[in-house]
Amino acid sequence: MNEPLMINSYPYLFASILMMLLCLIAGRLLLKTAQFWATVLSGLLNAPCCIFMPLLEKCYWSPKRVGGWILGPEDLLISFAVALMAWFIVALLLRGKISFASTTPGFFRRYNTAAGLSVGFFLVFHFSGLEPMASLILTCGVMAILLQIIRRDLWPLALCGFLGFPLLYLLVVRLDFWLCPDFILQWNRDSVWGVTFLGFPLGEITWSVVFGAYWPLFFSYTFMVEVAPSRKDARTCVAAA
């Protein structure tokens, strides 16, 4: 599959790969080794969320996937890429002030708790009648508030993600739309979240803001991340219980 064919025929796949590669390359160049691998781990933690992507089908958008399946490799890649980007921007802005515990007892308990609550809120909102995109946005917002209450010391991470992730994410989306102008036609204009604002679907703008605050808190809660008052090198998490 040559590049022009991938861009024009499968813009969702291309956009997912482009975002992932840009973040990986930038992370390798701009972050220290420990934080680079933390960005990769961040992406891996969010990758399983791809199984919920079909719920956004038609009501929010109808992307063309490789093979024509309702769930494709694009969904896995974009779920990985957005969490990769969310931690990358936080690590870049707070470089030297983020540290990991040398061991993380209770990792699986915290991950299962945060992930379970996130999925639970989403399904409750969705089956109560809210549009899937509204449910996703509301879930990210509610979880961001809860995690911030639990870990009040993590507010610098939430703030950096809240401000930085939307700017970086929408910049890459703008690049996608520039390379493939027809890509935006795959969003449902009949949905309020599919309506364009400043050249972007409203859902992408709103989601990027709340996800930018939510995901760094999710990742930091799971791995017992701390924000140091003074500059110090991050240490890798070498064990998990």
Residue, then its C-alpha position, 0 to 999 in steps of 0.5 A: m500500500n503506497e502512501p497516497l493510497m493510504i492517505n486517501s483511502y484509509p485516512y483513519l489508519f494514516a492519522s493513527i500511524l502518523m500521530m503514533l510515529l510523531c509522538l514516538i520520534a519526538g519523545r525519543l528526541l526530547l525526553k530522557t529514557a525513563q520518561f520516553w518509556a513512560t510515554v510508551l507505557s501510557g499508550l499501552l494502558n489505554a490501548p484496550c479501550c479500543i474495544f469501545m470504539p464501535l459504539l461511536e460508529k454512525c452516531y458520531w462518525s463513520p470512519k473507513r477501516v481496513g477490511g471494512w470491519i466495525l473494529g480495526p487496527e486503527d482503533l487500537l493504534i489511535s487508543f495507544a497514540v492519544a494516551l502516548m501523546a497525553w503523557f508526552i506533553v506532560a513529561l515535556l512540560l514538567r521534565g525533571k519534576i516527575s518521579f516514579a516510585s521504584t516499586t509500585p505495590g498495588f498497581f493492578r488494584r489501582y489500574n483495575t479500580a480506575a479503569g473499572l470506574s471509567v468503563g462503568f461511568f461510560l456504560v451508565f451514561h451511554f445506556s441512560g440515553l446519552e450519545p456515545m461521544a457525550s458519554l465519553i466526554l462526561t466520563c473523562g470529566v467525572m474521572a478527572i474530578l475524582l482522581q484530582i480529589i484523590r491525588r490533589d498534589l497532581w494538579p500540575l499534571a492535570l493542568c499541563g494536560f488540560l492546556g497542552f494536549p488539546l493544542l498538540y492533538l488538534l495540531v496533528v488533526r489539522l495536519d491530517f485534514w490538510l493531507c486528506p481534506d475529505f477525512i472530515l466528511q467521515w464525521n456525522r454532521d447531524s450530531v452536535w458533536g460532529v458539527t465543525f468549529l474552527g475547522f474541527p468537529l466539536g467532539e474532537i475539541t471538547w474530548s481533547v480538553v477533558f481527556g488532556a486533564y483526565w489521562p495524566l491523572f489516571f496514569s499518575y494514580t496508577f503508577m504512584v507518580e509524584v511531582a517534585p517541588s524541585r528538579k530531579d530525574a525521573r526513575t523508572c518503575v521497575a516492579a509492579a505488584 
